[in-house]
Amino acid sequence: MHISSATIAIVGTVFLSMNLFALKPLLKDCQTSQPPDLCIYMEASSTGLVSLMLVLTLLELCIACSVVVLWLRANCCRLRKASSSFPDPGESRMPPNESKEIQS
């Protein structure tokens, strides 16, 4: 789930960055057809909202990547410990009661 969240955050970052850079040329046409005050308000509010969404998406990306890295570290270490811990040769695989009965 966190890997999909990180992937979606990367896609969102790309889309929001493209939107932020494409916003300026779109708002230049506004000044010819609308009053200048309205264009300034539209530019400020849309740039501010897209920038805020970009910052929050980057924060989501950082959190998702951190969780994925921590999860991988925890699982890889657990797998290494499980595969590297060999049974002790002196250890008996039979319960203690059965080993006494066989010896008698």
DOLUM-964431 format. One record per atom (N, C-alpha, C): residue number from 1; residue in one letter; atom name; y, z, x. Coordinates in pm, whole numbers, plus 50000, padded with zeros to 5 digits. Layout:
(NUM; 'A'; 'CA'; (Y; Z; X))
...
END
This chain:
(1; 'M'; 'N'; (49882; 50000; 50082))
(1; 'M'; 'CA'; (50000; 50000; 50000))
(1; 'M'; 'C'; (50126; 50000; 50087))
(2; 'H'; 'N'; (50121; 50076; 50195))
(2; 'H'; 'CA'; (50238; 50082; 50282))
(2; 'H'; 'C'; (50256; 49952; 50361))
(3; 'I'; 'N'; (50146; 49886; 50391))
(3; 'I'; 'CA'; (50157; 49757; 50460))
(3; 'I'; 'C'; (50222; 49654; 50368))
(4; 'S'; 'N'; (50186; 49654; 50242))
(4; 'S'; 'CA'; (50250; 49561; 50148))
(4; 'S'; 'C'; (50397; 49597; 50128))
(5; 'S'; 'N'; (50428; 49724; 50128))
(5; 'S'; 'CA'; (50567; 49767; 50117))
(5; 'S'; 'C'; (50650; 49720; 50237))
(6; 'A'; 'N'; (50591; 49729; 50356))
(6; 'A'; 'CA'; (50661; 49682; 50476))
(6; 'A'; 'C'; (50680; 49531; 50471))
(7; 'T'; 'N'; (50580; 49459; 50424))
(7; 'T'; 'CA'; (50591; 49313; 50414))
(7; 'T'; 'C'; (50698; 49273; 50314))
(8; 'I'; 'N'; (50701; 49338; 50201))
(8; 'I'; 'CA'; (50802; 49309; 50100))
(8; 'I'; 'C'; (50942; 49345; 50151))
(9; 'A'; 'N'; (50952; 49452; 50227))
(9; 'A'; 'CA'; (51081; 49491; 50284))
(9; 'A'; 'C'; (51131; 49386; 50385))
(10; 'I'; 'N'; (51039; 49328; 50461))
(10; 'I'; 'CA'; (51078; 49222; 50555))
(10; 'I'; 'C'; (51130; 49100; 50478))
(11; 'V'; 'N'; (51058; 49062; 50373))
(11; 'V'; 'CA'; (51100; 48948; 50291))
(11; 'V'; 'C'; (51235; 48978; 50226))
(12; 'G'; 'N'; (51252; 49099; 50173))
(12; 'G'; 'CA'; (51379; 49138; 50112))
(12; 'G'; 'C'; (51494; 49136; 50211))
(13; 'T'; 'N'; (51467; 49180; 50334))
(13; 'T'; 'CA'; (51571; 49178; 50437))
(13; 'T'; 'C'; (51615; 49035; 50468))
(14; 'V'; 'N'; (51518; 48946; 50476))
(14; 'V'; 'CA'; (51551; 48805; 50503))
(14; 'V'; 'C'; (51634; 48746; 50388))
(15; 'F'; 'N'; (51589; 48769; 50265))
(15; 'F'; 'CA'; (51662; 48715; 50150))
(15; 'F'; 'C'; (51803; 48773; 50139))
(16; 'L'; 'N'; (51817; 48902; 50157))
(16; 'L'; 'CA'; (51949; 48963; 50147))
(16; 'L'; 'C'; (52041; 48918; 50259))
(17; 'S'; 'N'; (51988; 48899; 50379))
(17; 'S'; 'CA'; (52069; 48848; 50490))
(17; 'S'; 'C'; (52118; 48707; 50460))
(18; 'M'; 'N'; (52028; 48624; 50408))
(18; 'M'; 'CA'; (52069; 48487; 50373))
(18; 'M'; 'C'; (52174; 48489; 50262))
(19; 'N'; 'N'; (52156; 48578; 50165))
(19; 'N'; 'CA'; (52253; 48589; 50057))
(19; 'N'; 'C'; (52389; 48634; 50109))
(20; 'L'; 'N'; (52388; 48726; 50203))
(20; 'L'; 'CA'; (52514; 48777; 50258))
(20; 'L'; 'C'; (52589; 48668; 50333))
(21; 'F'; 'N'; (52516; 48585; 50408))
(21; 'F'; 'CA'; (52583; 48477; 50482))
(21; 'F'; 'C'; (52623; 48361; 50392))
(22; 'A'; 'N'; (52552; 48340; 50283))
(22; 'A'; 'CA'; (52585; 48230; 50192))
(22; 'A'; 'C'; (52692; 48270; 50091))
(23; 'L'; 'N'; (52731; 48395; 50090))
(23; 'L'; 'CA'; (52827; 48444; 49991))
(23; 'L'; 'C'; (52969; 48395; 50019))
(24; 'K'; 'N'; (53006; 48388; 50144))
(24; 'K'; 'CA'; (53143; 48348; 50180))
(24; 'K'; 'C'; (53177; 48207; 50131))
(25; 'P'; 'N'; (53094; 48106; 50159))
(25; 'P'; 'CA'; (53130; 47972; 50111))
(25; 'P'; 'C'; (53135; 47963; 49959))
(26; 'L'; 'N'; (53052; 48039; 49890))
(26; 'L'; 'CA'; (53053; 48034; 49744))
(26; 'L'; 'C'; (53181; 48095; 49687))
(27; 'L'; 'N'; (53232; 48198; 49753))
(27; 'L'; 'CA'; (53353; 48264; 49702))
(27; 'L'; 'C'; (53481; 48190; 49740))
(28; 'K'; 'N'; (53475; 48095; 49834))
(28; 'K'; 'CA'; (53594; 48016; 49867))
(28; 'K'; 'C'; (53634; 47927; 49751))
(29; 'D'; 'N'; (53536; 47879; 49676))
(29; 'D'; 'CA'; (53566; 47797; 49558))
(29; 'D'; 'C'; (53632; 47878; 49447))
(30; 'C'; 'N'; (53613; 48007; 49449))
(30; 'C'; 'CA'; (53668; 48094; 49346))
(30; 'C'; 'C'; (53821; 48095; 49351))
(31; 'Q'; 'N'; (53878; 48087; 49469))
(31; 'Q'; 'CA'; (54023; 48098; 49483))
(31; 'Q'; 'C'; (54097; 47981; 49420))
(32; 'T'; 'N'; (54033; 47868; 49405))
(32; 'T'; 'CA'; (54100; 47754; 49343))
(32; 'T'; 'C'; (54093; 47759; 49191))
(33; 'S'; 'N'; (53988; 47820; 49136))
(33; 'S'; 'CA'; (53971; 47818; 48991))
(33; 'S'; 'C'; (54003; 47950; 48921))
(34; 'Q'; 'N'; (54011; 48059; 48993))
(34; 'Q'; 'CA'; (54033; 48191; 48933))
(34; 'Q'; 'C'; (54158; 48254; 48995))
(35; 'P'; 'N'; (54210; 48358; 48929))
(35; 'P'; 'CA'; (54323; 48432; 48988))
(35; 'P'; 'C'; (54280; 48499; 49119))
(36; 'P'; 'N'; (54371; 48509; 49215))
(36; 'P'; 'CA'; (54334; 48565; 49346))
(36; 'P'; 'C'; (54284; 48710; 49340))
(37; 'D'; 'N'; (54341; 48791; 49251))
(37; 'D'; 'CA'; (54297; 48931; 49241))
(37; 'D'; 'C'; (54150; 48941; 49199))
(38; 'L'; 'N'; (54112; 48858; 49104))
(38; 'L'; 'CA'; (53975; 48858; 49056))
(38; 'L'; 'C'; (53880; 48813; 49167))
(39; 'C'; 'N'; (53920; 48714; 49245))
(39; 'C'; 'CA'; (53836; 48665; 49354))
(39; 'C'; 'C'; (53818; 48772; 49462))
(40; 'I'; 'N'; (53926; 48843; 49492))
(40; 'I'; 'CA'; (53917; 48950; 49593))
(40; 'I'; 'C'; (53824; 49061; 49543))
(41; 'Y'; 'N'; (53837; 49096; 49415))
(41; 'Y'; 'CA'; (53750; 49198; 49358))
(41; 'Y'; 'C'; (53604; 49153; 49359))
(42; 'M'; 'N'; (53579; 49029; 49322))
(42; 'M'; 'CA'; (53441; 48977; 49319))
(42; 'M'; 'C'; (53383; 48972; 49460))
(43; 'E'; 'N'; (53463; 48933; 49557))
(43; 'E'; 'CA'; (53415; 48924; 49694))
(43; 'E'; 'C'; (53382; 49063; 49749))
(44; 'A'; 'N'; (53471; 49158; 49725))
(44; 'A'; 'CA'; (53449; 49293; 49777))
(44; 'A'; 'C'; (53327; 49359; 49712))
(45; 'S'; 'N'; (53318; 49346; 49580))
(45; 'S'; 'CA'; (53207; 49413; 49511))
(45; 'S'; 'C'; (53073; 49347; 49543))
(46; 'S'; 'N'; (53068; 49216; 49546))
(46; 'S'; 'CA'; (52940; 49150; 49573))
(46; 'S'; 'C'; (52897; 49170; 49718))
(47; 'T'; 'N'; (52991; 49163; 49811))
(47; 'T'; 'CA'; (52958; 49187; 49951))
(47; 'T'; 'C'; (52913; 49332; 49972))
(48; 'G'; 'N'; (52980; 49424; 49908))
(48; 'G'; 'CA'; (52944; 49565; 49920))
(48; 'G'; 'C'; (52806; 49594; 49863))
(49; 'L'; 'N'; (52776; 49537; 49746))
(49; 'L'; 'CA'; (52644; 49561; 49685))
(49; 'L'; 'C'; (52532; 49499; 49767))
(50; 'V'; 'N'; (52553; 49377; 49814))
(50; 'V'; 'CA'; (52448; 49312; 49895))
(50; 'V'; 'C'; (52430; 49387; 50027))
(51; 'S'; 'N'; (52539; 49434; 50085))
(51; 'S'; 'CA'; (52528; 49511; 50210))
(51; 'S'; 'C'; (52454; 49642; 50187))
(52; 'L'; 'N'; (52482; 49709; 50077))
(52; 'L'; 'CA'; (52413; 49834; 50045))
(52; 'L'; 'C'; (52264; 49810; 50023))
(53; 'M'; 'N'; (52232; 49704; 49950))
(53; 'M'; 'CA'; (52090; 49672; 49929))
(53; 'M'; 'C'; (52022; 49638; 50061))
(54; 'L'; 'N'; (52093; 49570; 50151))
(54; 'L'; 'CA'; (52037; 49536; 50281))
(54; 'L'; 'C'; (52009; 49662; 50363))
(55; 'V'; 'N'; (52101; 49755; 50363))
(55; 'V'; 'CA'; (52083; 49881; 50437))
(55; 'V'; 'C'; (51965; 49960; 50380))
(56; 'L'; 'N'; (51956; 49968; 50247))
(56; 'L'; 'CA'; (51846; 50041; 50185))
(56; 'L'; 'C'; (51711; 49972; 50208))
(57; 'T'; 'N'; (51712; 49840; 50211))
(57; 'T'; 'CA'; (51588; 49767; 50240))
(57; 'T'; 'C'; (51545; 49790; 50384))
(58; 'L'; 'N'; (51639; 49794; 50476))
(58; 'L'; 'CA'; (51605; 49823; 50615))
(58; 'L'; 'C'; (51553; 49966; 50630))
(59; 'L'; 'N'; (51610; 50059; 50555))
(59; 'L'; 'CA'; (51559; 50196; 50555))
(59; 'L'; 'C'; (51416; 50202; 50501))
(60; 'E'; 'N'; (51391; 50127; 50394))
(60; 'E'; 'CA'; (51255; 50119; 50339))
(60; 'E'; 'C'; (51158; 50061; 50442))
(61; 'L'; 'N'; (51204; 49960; 50514))
(61; 'L'; 'CA'; (51120; 49898; 50617))
(61; 'L'; 'C'; (51087; 49998; 50727))
(62; 'C'; 'N'; (51185; 50075; 50770))
(62; 'C'; 'CA'; (51161; 50175; 50875))
(62; 'C'; 'C'; (51062; 50281; 50829))
(63; 'I'; 'N'; (51078; 50329; 50707))
(63; 'I'; 'CA'; (50989; 50432; 50654))
(63; 'I'; 'C'; (50848; 50378; 50638))
(64; 'A'; 'N'; (50836; 50258; 50583))
(64; 'A'; 'CA'; (50703; 50200; 50561))
(64; 'A'; 'C'; (50633; 50174; 50694))
(65; 'C'; 'N'; (50706; 50123; 50792))
(65; 'C'; 'CA'; (50644; 50099; 50923))
(65; 'C'; 'C'; (50604; 50230; 50991))
(66; 'S'; 'N'; (50685; 50332; 50977))
(66; 'S'; 'CA'; (50652; 50462; 51035))
(66; 'S'; 'C'; (50525; 50520; 50973))
(67; 'V'; 'N'; (50514; 50509; 50842))
(67; 'V'; 'CA'; (50396; 50561; 50774))
(67; 'V'; 'C'; (50272; 50481; 50815))
(68; 'V'; 'N'; (50285; 50350; 50826))
(68; 'V'; 'CA'; (50172; 50267; 50868))
(68; 'V'; 'C'; (50127; 50304; 51010))
(69; 'V'; 'N'; (50223; 50323; 51100))
(69; 'V'; 'CA'; (50189; 50358; 51237))
(69; 'V'; 'C'; (50121; 50494; 51243))
(70; 'L'; 'N'; (50173; 50590; 51170))
(70; 'L'; 'CA'; (50110; 50723; 51167))
(70; 'L'; 'C'; (49970; 50719; 51108))
(71; 'W'; 'N'; (49952; 50638; 51003))
(71; 'W'; 'CA'; (49820; 50625; 50941))
(71; 'W'; 'C'; (49722; 50560; 51038))
(72; 'L'; 'N'; (49768; 50458; 51109))
(72; 'L'; 'CA'; (49680; 50392; 51205))
(72; 'L'; 'C'; (49644; 50485; 51320))
(73; 'R'; 'N'; (49740; 50561; 51368))
(73; 'R'; 'CA'; (49710; 50656; 51475))
(73; 'R'; 'C'; (49608; 50760; 51431))
(74; 'A'; 'N'; (49624; 50810; 51311))
(74; 'A'; 'CA'; (49532; 50912; 51260))
(74; 'A'; 'C'; (49393; 50854; 51243))
(75; 'N'; 'N'; (49382; 50735; 51189))
(75; 'N'; 'CA'; (49251; 50677; 51166))
(75; 'N'; 'C'; (49187; 50628; 51295))
(76; 'C'; 'N'; (49261; 50572; 51385))
(76; 'C'; 'CA'; (49205; 50526; 51511))
(76; 'C'; 'C'; (49157; 50644; 51595))
(77; 'C'; 'N'; (49231; 50751; 51599))
(77; 'C'; 'CA'; (49190; 50869; 51675))
(77; 'C'; 'C'; (49064; 50930; 51614))
(78; 'R'; 'N'; (49055; 50932; 51484))
(78; 'R'; 'CA'; (48938; 50988; 51418))
(78; 'R'; 'C'; (48815; 50900; 51446))
(79; 'L'; 'N'; (48834; 50767; 51447))
(79; 'L'; 'CA'; (48722; 50679; 51478))
(79; 'L'; 'C'; (48679; 50693; 51623))
(80; 'R'; 'N'; (48774; 50708; 51714))
(80; 'R'; 'CA'; (48740; 50725; 51855))
(80; 'R'; 'C'; (48663; 50855; 51876))
(81; 'K'; 'N'; (48707; 50961; 51810))
(81; 'K'; 'CA'; (48638; 51090; 51825))
(81; 'K'; 'C'; (48497; 51081; 51769))
(82; 'A'; 'N'; (48481; 51013; 51657))
(82; 'A'; 'CA'; (48349; 51002; 51595))
(82; 'A'; 'C'; (48256; 50918; 51681))
(83; 'S'; 'N'; (48306; 50813; 51742))
(83; 'S'; 'CA'; (48218; 50728; 51822))
(83; 'S'; 'C'; (48195; 50784; 51962))
(84; 'S'; 'N'; (48286; 50865; 52013))
(84; 'S'; 'CA'; (48270; 50916; 52148))
(84; 'S'; 'C'; (48195; 51049; 52153))
(85; 'S'; 'N'; (48177; 51114; 52041))
(85; 'S'; 'CA'; (48107; 51242; 52043))
(85; 'S'; 'C'; (47957; 51217; 52022))
(86; 'F'; 'N'; (47883; 51217; 52131))
(86; 'F'; 'CA'; (47739; 51198; 52127))
(86; 'F'; 'C'; (47672; 51333; 52107))
(87; 'P'; 'N'; (47555; 51335; 52045))
(87; 'P'; 'CA'; (47488; 51464; 52024))
(87; 'P'; 'C'; (47441; 51523; 52157))
(88; 'D'; 'N'; (47442; 51652; 52161))
(88; 'D'; 'CA'; (47399; 51724; 52281))
(88; 'D'; 'C'; (47247; 51710; 52295))
(89; 'P'; 'N'; (47195; 51674; 52415))
(89; 'P'; 'CA'; (47050; 51655; 52428))
(89; 'P'; 'C'; (46971; 51783; 52403))
(90; 'G'; 'N'; (47028; 51899; 52424))
(90; 'G'; 'CA'; (46958; 52024; 52401))
(90; 'G'; 'C'; (46954; 52063; 52255))
(91; 'E'; 'N'; (47030; 51991; 52173))
(91; 'E'; 'CA'; (47039; 52021; 52032))
(91; 'E'; 'C'; (46913; 51974; 51960))
(92; 'S'; 'N'; (46859; 52055; 51877))
(92; 'S'; 'CA'; (46743; 52017; 51799))
(92; 'S'; 'C'; (46790; 51963; 51666))
(93; 'R'; 'N'; (46725; 51860; 51619))
(93; 'R'; 'CA'; (46763; 51802; 51491))
(93; 'R'; 'C'; (46688; 51870; 51375))
(94; 'M'; 'N'; (46595; 51956; 51404))
(94; 'M'; 'CA'; (46523; 52026; 51299))
(94; 'M'; 'C'; (46590; 52159; 51270))
(95; 'P'; 'N'; (46579; 52203; 51147))
(95; 'P'; 'CA'; (46635; 52335; 51115))
(95; 'P'; 'C'; (46564; 52441; 51198))
(96; 'P'; 'N'; (46628; 52556; 51223))
(96; 'P'; 'CA'; (46571; 52659; 51308))
(96; 'P'; 'C'; (46436; 52711; 51260))
(97; 'N'; 'N'; (46414; 52723; 51131))
(97; 'N'; 'CA'; (46288; 52775; 51079))
(97; 'N'; 'C'; (46172; 52682; 51111))
(98; 'E'; 'N'; (46193; 52553; 51100))
(98; 'E'; 'CA'; (46085; 52457; 51125))
(98; 'E'; 'C'; (46048; 52453; 51272))
(99; 'S'; 'N'; (46145; 52469; 51361))
(99; 'S'; 'CA'; (46113; 52464; 51503))
(99; 'S'; 'C'; (46027; 52584; 51544))
(100; 'K'; 'N'; (46041; 52699; 51480))
(100; 'K'; 'CA'; (45959; 52818; 51510))
(100; 'K'; 'C'; (45815; 52798; 51460))
(101; 'E'; 'N'; (45802; 52732; 51342))
(101; 'E'; 'CA'; (45670; 52709; 51287))
(101; 'E'; 'C'; (45591; 52611; 51371))
(102; 'I'; 'N'; (45654; 52511; 51428))
(102; 'I'; 'CA'; (45585; 52413; 51510))
(102; 'I'; 'C'; (45539; 52476; 51640))
(103; 'Q'; 'N'; (45619; 52565; 51698))
(103; 'Q'; 'CA'; (45583; 52629; 51825))
(103; 'Q'; 'C'; (45468; 52726; 51809))
(104; 'S'; 'N'; (45449; 52789; 51693))
(104; 'S'; 'CA'; (45344; 52888; 51676))
(104; 'S'; 'C'; (45208; 52830; 51657))
END
